[in-house]
Amino acid sequence: MDIQFIIMIGLFLGALWYVGRIIYRSIAPKNGSCASGCGKCSADFSKINPKEK
């Protein structure tokens, strides 16, 4: 094998890893509790007292 082929394989694998990482980070849950990452699941409503009628 010549050096150009080895360099090209290395660049290709690096680009594949980079694109895979971008895709994984966009799909993976952001806060661990839900997959949408919108932040609604992490809201803490325990300190809110509803008004009694």
CHARMM internal coordinates of N, CA and C (Angstrom, degrees):
IC EDIT
DIST 1 N 1 CA 1.4546
DIST 1 CA 1 C 1.5263
ANGL 1 N 1 CA 1 C 108.81
DIST 1 C 2 N 1.3013
ANGL 1 CA 1 C 2 N 113.84
DIHE 1 N 1 CA 1 C 2 N 139.68
DIST 2 N 2 CA 1.4600
ANGL 1 C 2 N 2 CA 116.21
DIHE 1 CA 1 C 2 N 2 CA 177.15
DIST 2 CA 2 C 1.5223
ANGL 2 N 2 CA 2 C 110.46
DIHE 1 C 2 N 2 CA 2 C -93.86
DIST 2 C 3 N 1.3004
ANGL 2 CA 2 C 3 N 116.29
DIHE 2 N 2 CA 2 C 3 N 166.26
DIST 3 N 3 CA 1.4607
ANGL 2 C 3 N 3 CA 122.53
DIHE 2 CA 2 C 3 N 3 CA -172.58
DIST 3 CA 3 C 1.5288
ANGL 3 N 3 CA 3 C 112.10
DIHE 2 C 3 N 3 CA 3 C -66.06
DIST 3 C 4 N 1.3263
ANGL 3 CA 3 C 4 N 118.29
DIHE 3 N 3 CA 3 C 4 N -31.88
DIST 4 N 4 CA 1.4612
ANGL 3 C 4 N 4 CA 120.67
DIHE 3 CA 3 C 4 N 4 CA -179.68
DIST 4 CA 4 C 1.5313
ANGL 4 N 4 CA 4 C 111.08
DIHE 3 C 4 N 4 CA 4 C -64.93
DIST 4 C 5 N 1.3098
ANGL 4 CA 4 C 5 N 116.29
DIHE 4 N 4 CA 4 C 5 N -39.36
DIST 5 N 5 CA 1.4560
ANGL 4 C 5 N 5 CA 120.72
DIHE 4 CA 4 C 5 N 5 CA 179.32
DIST 5 CA 5 C 1.5319
ANGL 5 N 5 CA 5 C 110.93
DIHE 4 C 5 N 5 CA 5 C -65.58
DIST 5 C 6 N 1.3101
ANGL 5 CA 5 C 6 N 116.31
DIHE 5 N 5 CA 5 C 6 N -42.70
DIST 6 N 6 CA 1.4616
ANGL 5 C 6 N 6 CA 120.94
DIHE 5 CA 5 C 6 N 6 CA 179.38
DIST 6 CA 6 C 1.5298
ANGL 6 N 6 CA 6 C 110.33
DIHE 5 C 6 N 6 CA 6 C -64.15
DIST 6 C 7 N 1.3339
ANGL 6 CA 6 C 7 N 117.15
DIHE 6 N 6 CA 6 C 7 N -41.44
DIST 7 N 7 CA 1.4662
ANGL 6 C 7 N 7 CA 121.02
DIHE 6 CA 6 C 7 N 7 CA 178.08
DIST 7 CA 7 C 1.5214
ANGL 7 N 7 CA 7 C 110.45
DIHE 6 C 7 N 7 CA 7 C -64.35
DIST 7 C 8 N 1.3081
ANGL 7 CA 7 C 8 N 118.31
DIHE 7 N 7 CA 7 C 8 N -42.22
DIST 8 N 8 CA 1.4708
ANGL 7 C 8 N 8 CA 121.84
DIHE 7 CA 7 C 8 N 8 CA 179.98
DIST 8 CA 8 C 1.5301
ANGL 8 N 8 CA 8 C 111.53
DIHE 7 C 8 N 8 CA 8 C -64.94
DIST 8 C 9 N 1.3205
ANGL 8 CA 8 C 9 N 117.18
DIHE 8 N 8 CA 8 C 9 N -40.85
DIST 9 N 9 CA 1.4657
ANGL 8 C 9 N 9 CA 120.65
DIHE 8 CA 8 C 9 N 9 CA 177.24
DIST 9 CA 9 C 1.5276
ANGL 9 N 9 CA 9 C 109.56
DIHE 8 C 9 N 9 CA 9 C -63.35
DIST 9 C 10 N 1.3343
ANGL 9 CA 9 C 10 N 117.35
DIHE 9 N 9 CA 9 C 10 N -42.18
DIST 10 N 10 CA 1.4595
ANGL 9 C 10 N 10 CA 121.06
DIHE 9 CA 9 C 10 N 10 CA 178.29
DIST 10 CA 10 C 1.5196
ANGL 10 N 10 CA 10 C 112.07
DIHE 9 C 10 N 10 CA 10 C -62.96
DIST 10 C 11 N 1.3240
ANGL 10 CA 10 C 11 N 117.32
DIHE 10 N 10 CA 10 C 11 N -43.63
DIST 11 N 11 CA 1.4622
ANGL 10 C 11 N 11 CA 120.85
DIHE 10 CA 10 C 11 N 11 CA 178.10
DIST 11 CA 11 C 1.5207
ANGL 11 N 11 CA 11 C 111.30
DIHE 10 C 11 N 11 CA 11 C -65.18
DIST 11 C 12 N 1.3181
ANGL 11 CA 11 C 12 N 117.11
DIHE 11 N 11 CA 11 C 12 N -40.14
DIST 12 N 12 CA 1.4596
ANGL 11 C 12 N 12 CA 120.92
DIHE 11 CA 11 C 12 N 12 CA 179.00
DIST 12 CA 12 C 1.5254
ANGL 12 N 12 CA 12 C 111.31
DIHE 11 C 12 N 12 CA 12 C -64.13
DIST 12 C 13 N 1.3283
ANGL 12 CA 12 C 13 N 117.04
DIHE 12 N 12 CA 12 C 13 N -44.83
DIST 13 N 13 CA 1.4614
ANGL 12 C 13 N 13 CA 120.26
DIHE 12 CA 12 C 13 N 13 CA 179.25
DIST 13 CA 13 C 1.5268
ANGL 13 N 13 CA 13 C 111.14
DIHE 12 C 13 N 13 CA 13 C -66.51
DIST 13 C 14 N 1.3254
ANGL 13 CA 13 C 14 N 117.32
DIHE 13 N 13 CA 13 C 14 N -36.82
DIST 14 N 14 CA 1.4576
ANGL 13 C 14 N 14 CA 120.41
DIHE 13 CA 13 C 14 N 14 CA 176.63
DIST 14 CA 14 C 1.5171
ANGL 14 N 14 CA 14 C 111.83
DIHE 13 C 14 N 14 CA 14 C -64.71
DIST 14 C 15 N 1.3297
ANGL 14 CA 14 C 15 N 117.25
DIHE 14 N 14 CA 14 C 15 N -42.49
DIST 15 N 15 CA 1.4635
ANGL 14 C 15 N 15 CA 121.10
DIHE 14 CA 14 C 15 N 15 CA 178.20
DIST 15 CA 15 C 1.5213
ANGL 15 N 15 CA 15 C 110.70
DIHE 14 C 15 N 15 CA 15 C -66.20
DIST 15 C 16 N 1.3138
ANGL 15 CA 15 C 16 N 117.51
DIHE 15 N 15 CA 15 C 16 N -39.65
DIST 16 N 16 CA 1.4632
ANGL 15 C 16 N 16 CA 121.94
DIHE 15 CA 15 C 16 N 16 CA 177.43
DIST 16 CA 16 C 1.5294
ANGL 16 N 16 CA 16 C 110.52
DIHE 15 C 16 N 16 CA 16 C -62.13
DIST 16 C 17 N 1.3208
ANGL 16 CA 16 C 17 N 117.33
DIHE 16 N 16 CA 16 C 17 N -43.52
DIST 17 N 17 CA 1.4561
ANGL 16 C 17 N 17 CA 121.41
DIHE 16 CA 16 C 17 N 17 CA 178.45
DIST 17 CA 17 C 1.5312
ANGL 17 N 17 CA 17 C 110.36
DIHE 16 C 17 N 17 CA 17 C -63.74
DIST 17 C 18 N 1.3369
ANGL 17 CA 17 C 18 N 117.53
DIHE 17 N 17 CA 17 C 18 N -42.33
DIST 18 N 18 CA 1.4589
ANGL 17 C 18 N 18 CA 122.44
DIHE 17 CA 17 C 18 N 18 CA -178.52
DIST 18 CA 18 C 1.5354
ANGL 18 N 18 CA 18 C 111.44
DIHE 17 C 18 N 18 CA 18 C -63.65
DIST 18 C 19 N 1.3168
ANGL 18 CA 18 C 19 N 117.22
DIHE 18 N 18 CA 18 C 19 N -46.33
DIST 19 N 19 CA 1.4648
ANGL 18 C 19 N 19 CA 120.83
DIHE 18 CA 18 C 19 N 19 CA 179.49
DIST 19 CA 19 C 1.5307
ANGL 19 N 19 CA 19 C 110.49
DIHE 18 C 19 N 19 CA 19 C -67.20
DIST 19 C 20 N 1.3206
ANGL 19 CA 19 C 20 N 117.29
DIHE 19 N 19 CA 19 C 20 N -39.90
DIST 20 N 20 CA 1.4603
ANGL 19 C 20 N 20 CA 120.59
DIHE 19 CA 19 C 20 N 20 CA 177.15
DIST 20 CA 20 C 1.5185
ANGL 20 N 20 CA 20 C 111.93
DIHE 19 C 20 N 20 CA 20 C -62.75
DIST 20 C 21 N 1.3115
ANGL 20 CA 20 C 21 N 116.90
DIHE 20 N 20 CA 20 C 21 N -37.49
DIST 21 N 21 CA 1.4600
ANGL 20 C 21 N 21 CA 121.31
DIHE 20 CA 20 C 21 N 21 CA 178.29
DIST 21 CA 21 C 1.5266
ANGL 21 N 21 CA 21 C 111.13
DIHE 20 C 21 N 21 CA 21 C -66.88
DIST 21 C 22 N 1.3222
ANGL 21 CA 21 C 22 N 117.25
DIHE 21 N 21 CA 21 C 22 N -40.79
DIST 22 N 22 CA 1.4618
ANGL 21 C 22 N 22 CA 121.17
DIHE 21 CA 21 C 22 N 22 CA 178.03
DIST 22 CA 22 C 1.5327
ANGL 22 N 22 CA 22 C 110.16
DIHE 21 C 22 N 22 CA 22 C -63.08
DIST 22 C 23 N 1.3188
ANGL 22 CA 22 C 23 N 116.62
DIHE 22 N 22 CA 22 C 23 N -44.96
DIST 23 N 23 CA 1.4615
ANGL 22 C 23 N 23 CA 120.80
DIHE 22 CA 22 C 23 N 23 CA -179.93
DIST 23 CA 23 C 1.5235
ANGL 23 N 23 CA 23 C 110.32
DIHE 22 C 23 N 23 CA 23 C -64.52
DIST 23 C 24 N 1.3258
ANGL 23 CA 23 C 24 N 117.24
DIHE 23 N 23 CA 23 C 24 N -43.98
DIST 24 N 24 CA 1.4659
ANGL 23 C 24 N 24 CA 120.44
DIHE 23 CA 23 C 24 N 24 CA -179.73
DIST 24 CA 24 C 1.5246
ANGL 24 N 24 CA 24 C 111.14
DIHE 23 C 24 N 24 CA 24 C -62.66
DIST 24 C 25 N 1.3247
ANGL 24 CA 24 C 25 N 117.72
DIHE 24 N 24 CA 24 C 25 N -43.32
DIST 25 N 25 CA 1.4590
ANGL 24 C 25 N 25 CA 120.76
DIHE 24 CA 24 C 25 N 25 CA -178.47
DIST 25 CA 25 C 1.5217
ANGL 25 N 25 CA 25 C 112.54
DIHE 24 C 25 N 25 CA 25 C -67.97
DIST 25 C 26 N 1.3305
ANGL 25 CA 25 C 26 N 117.63
DIHE 25 N 25 CA 25 C 26 N -26.06
DIST 26 N 26 CA 1.4580
ANGL 25 C 26 N 26 CA 119.62
DIHE 25 CA 25 C 26 N 26 CA 177.81
DIST 26 CA 26 C 1.5258
ANGL 26 N 26 CA 26 C 111.81
DIHE 25 C 26 N 26 CA 26 C -80.60
DIST 26 C 27 N 1.3231
ANGL 26 CA 26 C 27 N 117.51
DIHE 26 N 26 CA 26 C 27 N -24.05
DIST 27 N 27 CA 1.4580
ANGL 26 C 27 N 27 CA 121.77
DIHE 26 CA 26 C 27 N 27 CA -178.30
DIST 27 CA 27 C 1.5290
ANGL 27 N 27 CA 27 C 111.45
DIHE 26 C 27 N 27 CA 27 C -93.80
DIST 27 C 28 N 1.3183
ANGL 27 CA 27 C 28 N 118.05
DIHE 27 N 27 CA 27 C 28 N -33.94
DIST 28 N 28 CA 1.4640
ANGL 27 C 28 N 28 CA 122.46
DIHE 27 CA 27 C 28 N 28 CA -175.13
DIST 28 CA 28 C 1.5243
ANGL 28 N 28 CA 28 C 111.06
DIHE 27 C 28 N 28 CA 28 C -63.61
DIST 28 C 29 N 1.3435
ANGL 28 CA 28 C 29 N 117.62
DIHE 28 N 28 CA 28 C 29 N 145.38
DIST 29 N 29 CA 1.4644
ANGL 28 C 29 N 29 CA 120.36
DIHE 28 CA 28 C 29 N 29 CA 178.08
DIST 29 CA 29 C 1.5234
ANGL 29 N 29 CA 29 C 111.05
DIHE 28 C 29 N 29 CA 29 C -62.35
DIST 29 C 30 N 1.3173
ANGL 29 CA 29 C 30 N 115.67
DIHE 29 N 29 CA 29 C 30 N 141.25
DIST 30 N 30 CA 1.4537
ANGL 29 C 30 N 30 CA 120.81
DIHE 29 CA 29 C 30 N 30 CA -176.27
DIST 30 CA 30 C 1.5219
ANGL 30 N 30 CA 30 C 112.78
DIHE 29 C 30 N 30 CA 30 C -82.28
DIST 30 C 31 N 1.3335
ANGL 30 CA 30 C 31 N 116.94
DIHE 30 N 30 CA 30 C 31 N -41.48
DIST 31 N 31 CA 1.4602
ANGL 30 C 31 N 31 CA 119.11
DIHE 30 CA 30 C 31 N 31 CA -175.76
DIST 31 CA 31 C 1.5238
ANGL 31 N 31 CA 31 C 112.87
DIHE 30 C 31 N 31 CA 31 C -110.65
DIST 31 C 32 N 1.2928
ANGL 31 CA 31 C 32 N 118.44
DIHE 31 N 31 CA 31 C 32 N 5.91
DIST 32 N 32 CA 1.4516
ANGL 31 C 32 N 32 CA 121.87
DIHE 31 CA 31 C 32 N 32 CA 175.57
DIST 32 CA 32 C 1.5250
ANGL 32 N 32 CA 32 C 115.74
DIHE 31 C 32 N 32 CA 32 C 84.30
DIST 32 C 33 N 1.3307
ANGL 32 CA 32 C 33 N 118.61
DIHE 32 N 32 CA 32 C 33 N -14.33
DIST 33 N 33 CA 1.4545
ANGL 32 C 33 N 33 CA 118.39
DIHE 32 CA 32 C 33 N 33 CA -176.90
DIST 33 CA 33 C 1.5203
ANGL 33 N 33 CA 33 C 112.96
DIHE 32 C 33 N 33 CA 33 C -105.93
DIST 33 C 34 N 1.3185
ANGL 33 CA 33 C 34 N 118.26
DIHE 33 N 33 CA 33 C 34 N -24.69
DIST 34 N 34 CA 1.4598
ANGL 33 C 34 N 34 CA 119.47
DIHE 33 CA 33 C 34 N 34 CA 176.73
DIST 34 CA 34 C 1.5284
ANGL 34 N 34 CA 34 C 109.30
DIHE 33 C 34 N 34 CA 34 C -144.60
DIST 34 C 35 N 1.2952
ANGL 34 CA 34 C 35 N 116.72
DIHE 34 N 34 CA 34 C 35 N 162.44
DIST 35 N 35 CA 1.4495
ANGL 34 C 35 N 35 CA 120.80
DIHE 34 CA 34 C 35 N 35 CA -173.64
DIST 35 CA 35 C 1.5183
ANGL 35 N 35 CA 35 C 113.58
DIHE 34 C 35 N 35 CA 35 C -90.10
DIST 35 C 36 N 1.3298
ANGL 35 CA 35 C 36 N 118.37
DIHE 35 N 35 CA 35 C 36 N -13.36
DIST 36 N 36 CA 1.4565
ANGL 35 C 36 N 36 CA 118.21
DIHE 35 CA 35 C 36 N 36 CA -174.97
DIST 36 CA 36 C 1.5174
ANGL 36 N 36 CA 36 C 112.86
DIHE 35 C 36 N 36 CA 36 C -78.84
DIST 36 C 37 N 1.3261
ANGL 36 CA 36 C 37 N 118.58
DIHE 36 N 36 CA 36 C 37 N -30.02
DIST 37 N 37 CA 1.4508
ANGL 36 C 37 N 37 CA 121.82
DIHE 36 CA 36 C 37 N 37 CA 179.24
DIST 37 CA 37 C 1.5125
ANGL 37 N 37 CA 37 C 113.90
DIHE 36 C 37 N 37 CA 37 C 72.67
DIST 37 C 38 N 1.3417
ANGL 37 CA 37 C 38 N 117.48
DIHE 37 N 37 CA 37 C 38 N 21.15
DIST 38 N 38 CA 1.4618
ANGL 37 C 38 N 38 CA 120.34
DIHE 37 CA 37 C 38 N 38 CA -176.61
DIST 38 CA 38 C 1.5228
ANGL 38 N 38 CA 38 C 112.08
DIHE 37 C 38 N 38 CA 38 C -82.73
DIST 38 C 39 N 1.3213
ANGL 38 CA 38 C 39 N 119.12
DIHE 38 N 38 CA 38 C 39 N -18.16
DIST 39 N 39 CA 1.4504
ANGL 38 C 39 N 39 CA 122.31
DIHE 38 CA 38 C 39 N 39 CA 178.49
DIST 39 CA 39 C 1.5154
ANGL 39 N 39 CA 39 C 114.59
DIHE 38 C 39 N 39 CA 39 C 95.69
DIST 39 C 40 N 1.3193
ANGL 39 CA 39 C 40 N 118.86
DIHE 39 N 39 CA 39 C 40 N -6.73
DIST 40 N 40 CA 1.4573
ANGL 39 C 40 N 40 CA 120.92
DIHE 39 CA 39 C 40 N 40 CA -179.72
DIST 40 CA 40 C 1.5258
ANGL 40 N 40 CA 40 C 111.49
DIHE 39 C 40 N 40 CA 40 C -68.21
DIST 40 C 41 N 1.3034
ANGL 40 CA 40 C 41 N 116.86
DIHE 40 N 40 CA 40 C 41 N -33.17
DIST 41 N 41 CA 1.4630
ANGL 40 C 41 N 41 CA 120.13
DIHE 40 CA 40 C 41 N 41 CA -177.01
DIST 41 CA 41 C 1.5229
ANGL 41 N 41 CA 41 C 111.72
DIHE 40 C 41 N 41 CA 41 C -70.80
DIST 41 C 42 N 1.3130
ANGL 41 CA 41 C 42 N 117.92
DIHE 41 N 41 CA 41 C 42 N -24.23
DIST 42 N 42 CA 1.4577
ANGL 41 C 42 N 42 CA 120.00
DIHE 41 CA 41 C 42 N 42 CA -176.76
DIST 42 CA 42 C 1.5213
ANGL 42 N 42 CA 42 C 112.72
DIHE 41 C 42 N 42 CA 42 C -93.00
DIST 42 C 43 N 1.3225
ANGL 42 CA 42 C 43 N 118.67
DIHE 42 N 42 CA 42 C 43 N 3.28
DIST 43 N 43 CA 1.4595
ANGL 42 C 43 N 43 CA 121.50
DIHE 42 CA 42 C 43 N 43 CA 179.42
DIST 43 CA 43 C 1.5275
ANGL 43 N 43 CA 43 C 109.48
DIHE 42 C 43 N 43 CA 43 C -70.04
DIST 43 C 44 N 1.3309
ANGL 43 CA 43 C 44 N 116.79
DIHE 43 N 43 CA 43 C 44 N 136.33
DIST 44 N 44 CA 1.4567
ANGL 43 C 44 N 44 CA 122.39
DIHE 43 CA 43 C 44 N 44 CA -179.25
DIST 44 CA 44 C 1.5216
ANGL 44 N 44 CA 44 C 108.87
DIHE 43 C 44 N 44 CA 44 C -104.27
DIST 44 C 45 N 1.3313
ANGL 44 CA 44 C 45 N 116.36
DIHE 44 N 44 CA 44 C 45 N 106.92
DIST 45 N 45 CA 1.4531
ANGL 44 C 45 N 45 CA 122.37
DIHE 44 CA 44 C 45 N 45 CA -179.15
DIST 45 CA 45 C 1.5331
ANGL 45 N 45 CA 45 C 112.28
DIHE 44 C 45 N 45 CA 45 C -99.08
DIST 45 C 46 N 1.3222
ANGL 45 CA 45 C 46 N 118.09
DIHE 45 N 45 CA 45 C 46 N 8.42
DIST 46 N 46 CA 1.4537
ANGL 45 C 46 N 46 CA 120.38
DIHE 45 CA 45 C 46 N 46 CA -175.80
DIST 46 CA 46 C 1.5319
ANGL 46 N 46 CA 46 C 112.28
DIHE 45 C 46 N 46 CA 46 C -70.85
DIST 46 C 47 N 1.3197
ANGL 46 CA 46 C 47 N 119.13
DIHE 46 N 46 CA 46 C 47 N -24.08
DIST 47 N 47 CA 1.4636
ANGL 46 C 47 N 47 CA 122.02
DIHE 46 CA 46 C 47 N 47 CA -177.93
DIST 47 CA 47 C 1.5255
ANGL 47 N 47 CA 47 C 112.90
DIHE 46 C 47 N 47 CA 47 C -89.12
DIST 47 C 48 N 1.3161
ANGL 47 CA 47 C 48 N 117.54
DIHE 47 N 47 CA 47 C 48 N -3.28
DIST 48 N 48 CA 1.4607
ANGL 47 C 48 N 48 CA 121.56
DIHE 47 CA 47 C 48 N 48 CA -179.73
DIST 48 CA 48 C 1.5151
ANGL 48 N 48 CA 48 C 109.14
DIHE 47 C 48 N 48 CA 48 C -90.92
DIST 48 C 49 N 1.3122
ANGL 48 CA 48 C 49 N 116.77
DIHE 48 N 48 CA 48 C 49 N 123.66
DIST 49 N 49 CA 1.4627
ANGL 48 C 49 N 49 CA 122.22
DIHE 48 CA 48 C 49 N 49 CA 178.59
DIST 49 CA 49 C 1.5162
ANGL 49 N 49 CA 49 C 109.07
DIHE 48 C 49 N 49 CA 49 C -98.78
DIST 49 C 50 N 1.3140
ANGL 49 CA 49 C 50 N 117.29
DIHE 49 N 49 CA 49 C 50 N 119.00
DIST 50 N 50 CA 1.4749
ANGL 49 C 50 N 50 CA 118.15
DIHE 49 CA 49 C 50 N 50 CA 177.68
DIST 50 CA 50 C 1.5266
ANGL 50 N 50 CA 50 C 110.06
DIHE 49 C 50 N 50 CA 50 C -70.12
DIST 50 C 51 N 1.3116
ANGL 50 CA 50 C 51 N 115.65
DIHE 50 N 50 CA 50 C 51 N 147.76
DIST 51 N 51 CA 1.4655
ANGL 50 C 51 N 51 CA 120.74
DIHE 50 CA 50 C 51 N 51 CA 178.45
DIST 51 CA 51 C 1.5286
ANGL 51 N 51 CA 51 C 109.23
DIHE 50 C 51 N 51 CA 51 C -71.23
DIST 51 C 52 N 1.3018
ANGL 51 CA 51 C 52 N 115.02
DIHE 51 N 51 CA 51 C 52 N 134.25
DIST 52 N 52 CA 1.4674
ANGL 51 C 52 N 52 CA 119.30
DIHE 51 CA 51 C 52 N 52 CA 178.56
DIST 52 CA 52 C 1.5239
ANGL 52 N 52 CA 52 C 108.79
DIHE 51 C 52 N 52 CA 52 C -90.46
DIST 52 C 53 N 1.3222
ANGL 52 CA 52 C 53 N 115.94
DIHE 52 N 52 CA 52 C 53 N 141.38
DIST 53 N 53 CA 1.4661
ANGL 52 C 53 N 53 CA 121.33
DIHE 52 CA 52 C 53 N 53 CA -178.49
DIST 53 CA 53 C 1.5027
ANGL 53 N 53 CA 53 C 111.86
DIHE 52 C 53 N 53 CA 53 C -88.95
END
COOR INIT
IC SEED 1 N 1 CA 1 C
IC BUILD
